[in-house]
């Protein structure tokens, strides 16, 4: 068993925008704590966290990496995450595994796109949040202005817990230390502001504080943890990973002030399915049943499939028998690992709050729950929410016969990254690989080439249009075949009506008196769904529609599954044509960071792409954030255009906003030459 307790554990995710210095900060923490003998560098490619060959080539993190170290009696577990918007998936997954998000801000660049997103996402998950301002020794930094901007953006809960001193060569503590000198602001004022903020969450302590005028550090511990849990306090720390200034002080903050697994907000698990599922909270008790969550999957060509998990309850040992989700067959943990970058360290047991990994368990999938309960009920978490991957490439093998190998590799990529999607489009015979952006797709192609020795050709895919209807209509078809032997007979009457955007498909059975026998209702639905796979306007999938089957006829001998499938499909096609179908196009929400002087050019460019600007917001260093919406079909080649307009200083991120009707001229172009196949089955 481990020599430490649950109370000694601290879990953190280093998150924030690219170039904030997260990987080098992790390196500095490892070095200062004694976990490594010397610091690596990104230039040499020898850091603990960026160990993948492609990370060394790209010079930034592409996936999350786990490390651990000890300091001040605390066992610290840390996840270093990518900061580029294209690689947001691993960063979001890491938030599900920790008590505290360490949001790293570049002192030169200030608040950037991913910084804002991570602060919001961490708050949404109920995590404690700390802001770490890195690169405080860099040129042209305005730390007082940055503090003011952070407080204006994220609230008065943001308070410095230490301050730079002696020209940013060191930092001075403001929480335990009531006096001292700093480069700006007042240590005494910062100390007073922290105490005032913390005691606000405890009425009894606040009364004593107002009466006595002071409180002891021991009295502050419990209310501090509560203030962090409730988002009433967001500590602000200052460091330079390059020089080491503030690193020791940050270690002290992590060890002395951050919550342990018993002091954070535990996740909500569910037992059972659907509306009958019973929610319950995990308890970080090593003696209880095991509950663990898989937040990362690695498929290594040499090691095989590796499931990385966070233990929330119970103790996982090398001989544990665990179930995966609703699986009925347990697997035995043969080898139990703790990760230190790319190194696998075998351990005997893991406590609540620990990160661990097991290898060669095919049943393990991303976001799965591992447990040792023998109950039949399904134990699970609410699925993690990730942005929809919008950028796509149609891919095919360079050599004839590569299809099977491509299918195998493309099955592995989404298993590792929740923001990767593979789509098969039968109507165009396309295999489309979708990711968060052009850099993400380039990495996936490089990964296929380097790790799996698979070369593919690519081209822009068709835009994922959809179709829907705009008014109610009815459809009817009688399918009758007589070929000398047993015949086929099925007759279906149905109604269709539009649903609100995003409500999806609904199938309702209102057949009375058994005119369509119950065993054939599923066949009718199968035929209806087949018709919805290729709409009547341009052959795109039909969505947001309600279909009600209300009448029909059957034959005691000739009625068969295939007959009602055909009748359902053709009745559906008839109804769709009468329901005034339209084509819908995906509209992306776009966020652009660019020099403020280029605002007019970028706004004009978006307008020319049928887009609209919904808002702008000034950022630090004469940068501006532009929010807008633009049809995905109009964004082909946008990365190059943005680079041209901003001289390489602009960046953008996309998420799916909604589907909207295309203009009439676009629909005419899409529907030109398309005809619905009405041939007999």
Secondary structure, DSSP 4 states (H G I P E B T S, - for coil): --SS-GGGEEEEEEE-STTS-HHHHHHHHHHHHTSSSS---TTTT--SS--SHHHHHHTS--S-EEEEEEETTEEEEEEE---SGGGHHHHHHHHTT-SEEEEEEETTTBS-HHHHHHHHHHHHTT-EEEEEEE-TTSSS--HHHHHHHHHHHH-TTEEESEEEETTTTEEEESSS------SSS-HHHHHHHHHHHHHTT-HHHHHHHHHHS---HHHHHHHHHHHHHTTS-EEEEE--TTT-TTHHHHHHHHHHTS--TTTS---EEEESSGGGPEEEE----TTS--EEEEEEEEEETTTEEEEEEEEEES-EETT-EEEETT-SS-EE----EEEETTEEEE-SEE-TT-EEEEES-TT--TT-EEE----SSPEEEPPPP-PPP-EEEEEEESSTT-HHHHHHHHHHHHHH-TT-EEEEETTTTEEEEEESSHHHHHHHHHHHHHHH---EEEEPPPP--EEEESS-EEEEEEEEE--SSS-EEEEEEEEEEE--TT--EEEEE---TTSS-HHHHHHHHHHHHHHHTS-TTTSPPB-SEEEEEEEEE--TTT--HHHHHHHHHHHHHHHHHHT-EEEEEEEEEEEEEEEGGGHHHHHHHHHHTT-EEEEEEE-STTEEEEEEEEEGGG-TTHHHHHHHHHTT--EEEEEEEEEEEPPHHHHHHHHTT--------
